[in-house]
Amino acid sequence: MNLLKKLISATLIICQLVMLIGIMPVRAANPIATNFVCGQDLNNNGYLGDEGEYQACQTATINHTTAASPYCLQGYTMQANGLCMKYEYAPLGSQCPSGYFIQNGRCMKEEFLQPTAYCPGGYTVVGNGCQKYTYTSPSQTCPAGSFIQNGRCIANTEIAPQTSCANLGQAGVVNGVQVCTQPMGVMCPSTKPANVYSMSPMQWGMGVGCMVHFYPNYICTQGSLNANKMCQVTADKGAVQLTCPSGTVLTNGQCRRTETTSFNYLCQVGTLTNGQCKVVTDGGAVQAVCNVGYVIQNGQCVKTTQSQTQYSCSQGTLSGTQCVWNTQENYCPIGVNQSCLNNNGGASCSPNKCIDIGVNKPVDEGSIDGSMLIDDGKKSEDGICMDQMFIFSGRAQDCKLAGIDTAFKNCCKSEGKVFTDGVGAMGNITTAASTISKVYGAAQEAYTYYTVAMQATGDAAVASSMAAQGFGNAMVVAFDPTSLAISVAIHFAMQYLMKACDQTSMETAMQAGSGYCHEVGTYCKKKIPLLGCVQKATSYCCFNSKLARIIHEQGRPQLKNFSGWGSSGSPQCRGFTPDEFAAINFAEIDLSEYVEDMVKKATDEIQKDVNQITQDFYDKTN
């Protein structure tokens, strides 16, 4: 334990001296541009995670100067030569007779006369306009049931006449018809007379007579008897109704349409303008005269005044005829030369663009989370596994290579073997992870001791000694130090103190360095959109022991079900099924690497260990 404390204390003191010597006073750097980063692949390996290839952007103060915008005072106009001029206009002095005006150097007079009004052909003057009349015949109509006769509406009605059988016999009814019946002592004529309704032979004494049914006498008190034996009465319904089309009026039995138009005008002299005859008289040339200070220009008096040109800035402040202002610009410190830095940098100083990671958020790629298959299948009442069983299952793990998450330190680097399958073995991956977590916690406690001591004493030696004391105490409480190589533990503790490696990388590096893991490949773990890969990691399949790793590396190629180890971003670390495990030819498995670690055991004991490990696995899963 004392040796451990001395080692940690010495390491901390050396780190403190290196920091004091290495950090020399330099020119004050521009401030960091929050959330903006940049990168440049300096070694052209397609990766931006190498040291010096990724930086936070900095903010530079840039001095800007541009010509101010010239302008003129109100009332003045900027000329092409840059002068500000004002022009005042006044009318020319009149040299024309009263009533004349100047036009193109001549005295002109305008008079307006009333034109002669007249109507177009077919129109006559009516008041202040012209009118024309056209006539059409109206349409004639009578009430329903009547007809037009001599301009009157006539209606006919029928009424029953009065009847009389005077001199025609006895009144009666035959077949619903009123008749006058009279027997006659003669034979019925062959042709029925017009005044007879019907007749029929009859016995007349000893001879033949005729029963005659005469039409009665019809008497019309109104009208006259028509062919239907009805009294037809004619009624006068009044005069015929005359109707004119829309836009016309009935006048003297005719439909009259009135059309109106305006007068046409004719000027005997001059030209017609706005309803008047405009007569222009030329009074001769005019002598133009202006007041003092004015000159004649384009037919008018013009006074010219010049003022001083003014200047304004849409941005910045005015300095003489220049606008000056400062802006804050983000720039990438990678690839910036010294002359550019002397002028505070600026966006144009580096070809590398600054990327806003607040908008283009870094993307974590790959699906490696350290998880593994767990014993969660269905089991019978006797504890026998009813689901798929796997032997020597591993789990996918990774450790970060030099990149932005590791302060450009390689967290996959191993300082030596930490775990063994023999004395001091961890037993399984879960135990190993727990042990490494305790080392990590011990380092955290040592860092806390160091920080507090430096704040209290300011003495690096005292602070380092206290940190070593805290680290040693935590190590003793956490676990048996014989299960770890002390030098490796100190190495990983210092990695944490320098804020380089996370616990997952420490765990993977320790297990890989102990031979428990098979390396699958390298993949991009973090990528920044528009920039590229900034953090790579090496992926592994890690197992409970070196023996399990050896059997997987040499047994998988014998089985058709295994097609490699998956991709570097998604390793395939499952164990063997019982059928797959039984199909492995162990005679072809080279255990020399395992034998070297088990120096104290003979070859037959190694085979016994293999059988025992297999049997133990079956016992735990059944």
Residue pairs with C-beta under 8 A, 6 or more apart in sequence:
1 472
1 476
3 486
4 468
4 471
4 472
4 475
4 481
4 486
4 490
5 465
5 468
5 469
5 471
5 472
6 468
7 468
7 486
7 487
7 490
8 446
8 464
8 467
8 468
8 471
8 472
8 490
8 493
9 461
9 464
9 465
9 467
9 468
10 464
11 464
11 490
11 494
12 450
12 460
12 463
12 464
12 467
12 468
12 497
13 460
13 461
13 464
15 494
15 497
15 498
16 460
16 464
17 460
29 58
30 58
30 59
30 60
30 61
30 344
30 345
31 58
31 59
32 56
32 57
32 58
32 59
33 56
33 57
33 58
33 59
33 330
33 354
35 356
35 357
35 358
36 56
36 57
36 330
36 354
36 355
36 356
36 357
37 54
37 55
37 56
37 57
37 354
37 355
37 357
37 528
37 531
38 54
38 55
38 57
38 332
38 333
38 334
38 350
38 352
38 353
38 354
38 355
38 531
39 48
39 53
39 54
39 55
39 334
39 352
39 528
39 531
39 532
39 534
40 48
40 53
40 332
40 334
40 335
40 351
40 352
41 47
41 48
41 53
41 532
42 50
42 52
42 53
42 334
43 50
43 53
46 532
46 533
47 53
47 532
47 533
47 536
48 54
48 531
48 532
48 533
48 534
49 401
49 402
49 403
49 404
49 408
49 533
49 534
49 535
49 536
50 402
50 408
51 402
51 408
52 334
52 408
53 334
54 403
54 404
54 534
55 332
55 333
55 334
57 330
57 331
57 332
57 333
57 354
58 330
58 331
58 333
58 345
59 328
59 329
59 330
59 331
60 328
60 329
60 330
60 331
60 344
60 345
60 346
60 349
61 326
61 327
61 328
61 344
62 326
62 327
62 328
62 329
62 344
62 346
63 324
63 326
63 344
64 315
64 316
64 323
64 324
64 325
64 326
64 327
65 322
65 323
65 324
66 315
66 316
66 322
66 323
67 321
67 322
67 323
68 311
68 312
68 313
68 318
68 321
68 322
68 323
69 311
69 312
69 313
69 314
70 78
70 82
70 309
70 310
70 311
70 321
71 78
71 309
71 310
71 311
71 312
72 78
72 84
72 307
72 309
72 310
73 84
73 307
73 310
75 86
76 84
76 85
76 86
76 305
76 307
77 84
77 85
77 86
77 87
78 84
78 309
79 85
82 309
83 306
83 309
84 306
84 307
84 308
84 309
84 310
85 304
85 305
85 306
85 307
86 304
86 305
86 306
86 307
87 302
87 303
87 304
87 305
88 294
88 302
88 303
88 305
89 300
89 301
89 302
89 303
90 290
90 291
90 294
90 300
90 301
90 302
90 303
91 300
91 301
92 102
92 288
92 289
92 290
92 296
92 299
92 300
92 301
93 288
93 289
93 290
93 291
94 102
94 286
95 107
95 286
95 287
95 288
95 289
96 102
96 107
96 283
96 286
97 107
97 109
97 283
99 109
100 107
100 108
100 109
100 283
101 107
101 108
101 109
101 110
102 108
102 286
102 288
102 299
104 299
105 285
105 286
105 288
105 299
106 282
106 283
106 284
106 285
106 286
107 282
107 283
107 284
107 285
107 286
108 280
108 281
108 282
108 283
109 280
109 281
109 283
110 278
110 279
110 280
110 281
111 270
111 278
111 279
111 281
112 273
112 276
112 277
112 278
112 279
113 267
113 269
113 270
113 276
113 277
113 279
114 276
114 277
115 265
115 266
115 267
115 272
115 275
115 276
115 277
116 265
116 266
116 267
116 268
117 263
117 264
117 265
118 263
118 264
118 265
118 266
119 125
119 130
119 261
119 263
119 264
120 130
120 261
120 264
122 132
123 130
123 131
123 132
123 259
123 261
124 130
124 131
124 132
126 260
128 263
129 260
129 261
129 262
129 263
130 260
130 261
130 262
130 263
131 258
131 259
131 260
132 258
132 259
132 261
133 256
133 257
133 258
133 259
134 256
134 257
134 259
135 251
135 254
135 255
135 256
135 257
136 244
136 245
136 248
136 254
136 255
136 257
137 254
137 255
138 242
138 243
138 244
138 250
138 253
138 254
138 255
139 242
139 243
139 244
140 148
140 240
140 241
140 242
141 240
141 241
141 243
142 148
142 153
142 237
142 240
142 241
143 153
143 155
143 237
145 155
146 153
146 154
146 155
146 237
147 153
147 154
147 155
148 154
148 240
151 239
151 240
152 236
152 237
152 238
152 239
152 240
153 236
153 237
153 238
153 239
153 240
153 241
154 234
154 235
154 236
154 237
155 234
155 235
155 237
156 232
156 233
156 234
156 235
157 232
157 233
157 235
158 226
158 228
158 230
158 231
158 232
158 233
159 222
159 223
159 230
159 231
159 233
160 230
160 231
161 218
161 219
161 220
161 225
161 229
161 230
161 231
162 218
162 219
162 220
162 221
163 171
163 178
163 216
163 217
163 218
163 219
164 216
164 217
164 219
165 171
165 180
165 214
165 216
165 217
166 217
168 180
168 182
168 214
168 216
168 217
169 180
169 181
169 182
169 212
169 214
170 180
170 181
170 182
171 178
171 179
171 180
171 181
171 216
172 178
172 179
172 180
172 181
172 213
173 179
174 181
174 197
174 198
174 213
177 197
178 216
179 197
179 198
179 213
179 214
179 215
179 216
180 213
180 214
180 215
180 216
181 211
181 212
181 213
181 214
182 212
182 214
183 202
183 204
183 209
183 210
183 211
183 212
184 204
184 209
184 210
184 211
184 212
185 204
185 205
185 207
185 209
186 209
186 210
187 201
187 208
187 209
187 210
188 199
188 200
188 201
188 210
188 212
189 199
189 210
192 198
192 199
195 214
195 215
196 212
196 213
196 214
196 215
197 213
197 214
197 215
198 213
199 210
199 211
199 212
199 213
200 210
200 211
201 208
201 209
201 210
201 211
202 208
202 209
202 210
202 211
203 209
204 210
215 229
218 225
218 229
218 231
220 231
221 231
222 231
222 233
223 231
223 232
223 233
223 234
224 231
224 232
225 231
225 232
226 232
242 250
242 253
244 250
244 255
245 255
247 257
248 255
248 256
248 257
249 255
249 256
249 258
250 256
265 272
265 275
266 272
267 277
268 277
269 277
269 279
270 277
270 278
270 279
270 280
271 277
271 278
272 278
288 296
288 299
290 296
290 301
291 301
293 303
294 301
294 302
294 303
295 301
295 302
295 303
295 304
296 302
311 318
311 321
312 318
313 323
313 325
314 323
315 323
315 325
316 323
316 324
316 325
317 323
317 324
317 325
329 345
329 346
329 347
330 347
330 354
331 345
331 346
331 347
331 348
331 349
331 350
331 354
332 350
332 352
332 353
332 354
333 345
333 350
334 350
334 352
335 350
335 351
335 352
336 345
336 349
336 350
337 349
340 346
340 349
340 350
341 349
343 349
347 354
353 530
355 528
355 529
355 530
355 531
357 528
360 528
360 529
360 530
360 531
361 529
362 526
362 527
362 528
362 534
363 526
363 527
363 528
363 529
364 525
364 526
365 523
365 524
365 525
365 526
365 527
365 569
366 398
366 523
366 524
366 525
366 537
366 539
366 568
366 569
366 570
367 569
367 570
368 396
368 397
368 398
368 537
368 539
368 569
368 570
368 571
369 396
370 395
370 396
370 397
370 433
370 504
370 507
371 395
371 396
372 393
372 394
372 395
372 396
372 429
372 573
373 390
373 393
373 395
373 574
373 575
375 620
375 621
377 385
377 386
377 387
377 388
377 389
378 385
378 386
378 387
379 385
379 386
380 386
383 622
384 622
385 621
385 622
388 577
389 577
389 578
389 621
390 574
390 575
390 576
390 577
391 575
391 576
391 577
391 578
391 581
391 614
391 617
392 543
392 544
392 548
392 551
392 552
392 575
392 576
392 581
392 617
393 543
393 573
393 574
393 575
394 429
394 518
394 541
394 542
394 543
394 544
394 548
394 549
394 552
394 573
394 574
394 575
395 429
395 541
395 542
395 573
396 520
396 539
396 540
396 541
396 570
396 571
396 573
397 504
397 507
397 508
397 511
397 517
397 539
397 540
397 541
397 542
398 504
398 505
398 508
398 525
398 537
398 538
398 539
398 540
399 411
399 412
399 501
399 504
399 505
399 506
399 508
399 509
399 512
399 537
399 538
399 540
400 406
400 411
400 412
400 501
400 502
400 505
400 525
400 535
400 536
400 537
401 410
401 411
401 412
401 522
401 535
401 536
401 537
401 538
402 408
402 409
402 410
403 525
403 526
403 534
403 535
403 536
404 526
404 534
404 535
405 502
405 525
405 526
405 535
406 500
406 501
406 505
406 535
407 498
407 499
407 500
409 495
409 498
409 500
409 501
411 495
411 500
411 501
411 502
411 505
411 506
411 509
412 505
412 508
412 509
412 512
412 537
412 538
413 509
414 488
414 509
414 510
414 512
414 513
415 485
415 487
415 488
415 491
415 492
415 513
416 485
416 487
416 488
416 513
417 485
417 513
417 514
417 515
418 484
418 485
418 488
418 510
418 511
418 513
418 514
419 425
419 426
419 432
419 483
419 510
419 511
419 514
419 516
420 514
420 597
421 545
421 546
421 547
421 594
421 597
421 598
422 597
422 598
422 600
422 601
424 480
424 482
424 483
425 483
425 545
426 432
426 435
426 483
427 544
428 544
429 511
429 516
429 542
429 543
429 544
432 507
432 510
432 511
432 516
433 507
435 478
435 479
435 483
435 484
436 492
436 503
436 506
436 507
436 510
437 503
437 507
438 474
438 475
438 478
438 479
439 475
439 478
439 484
439 489
439 492
439 493
439 506
440 492
440 496
440 503
440 506
441 474
441 478
442 470
442 471
442 474
442 475
442 478
442 489
442 493
443 471
443 492
443 493
443 494
443 496
443 497
444 496
445 470
445 471
445 473
445 474
446 467
446 468
446 470
446 471
446 474
446 493
446 497
447 467
447 496
447 497
448 470
449 463
449 466
449 467
449 469
449 470
449 471
450 463
450 464
450 466
450 467
450 497
452 466
453 459
453 462
453 463
453 466
453 467
454 460
454 463
457 463
471 493
475 481
475 489
481 489
488 510
488 513
492 501
492 506
492 509
492 510
495 501
495 506
496 506
501 509
505 537
508 517
508 540
508 542
511 517
511 540
511 542
512 519
512 540
512 542
514 546
515 546
515 549
515 593
515 597
516 542
516 543
516 544
516 545
516 546
516 548
516 549
517 540
517 541
517 542
517 543
517 549
518 540
518 541
518 542
518 543
518 549
518 552
518 553
518 565
519 538
519 539
519 540
520 539
520 540
520 541
520 565
520 566
520 567
520 568
520 571
521 538
521 539
521 567
521 568
522 536
522 537
522 538
522 539
522 568
523 536
523 537
523 539
523 567
523 568
523 569
524 533
524 535
524 536
524 569
525 535
525 536
525 537
526 533
526 534
526 535
527 533
527 534
528 534
539 568
539 569
539 571
540 571
541 549
541 552
541 565
541 571
541 572
541 573
542 549
542 573
543 549
543 552
545 613
546 593
546 594
546 597
547 591
547 594
547 609
547 610
547 613
550 589
550 590
550 591
550 593
550 594
551 584
551 589
554 588
554 589
554 590
555 576
555 581
555 584
555 589
556 562
556 565
558 583
558 584
558 585
558 588
559 576
559 580
559 583
559 584
561 580
562 572
562 580
564 572
565 571
565 572
565 573
566 572
566 573
576 584
581 614
586 610
591 606
594 606
595 601
595 603
595 606
598 605
598 606
598 609
601 609
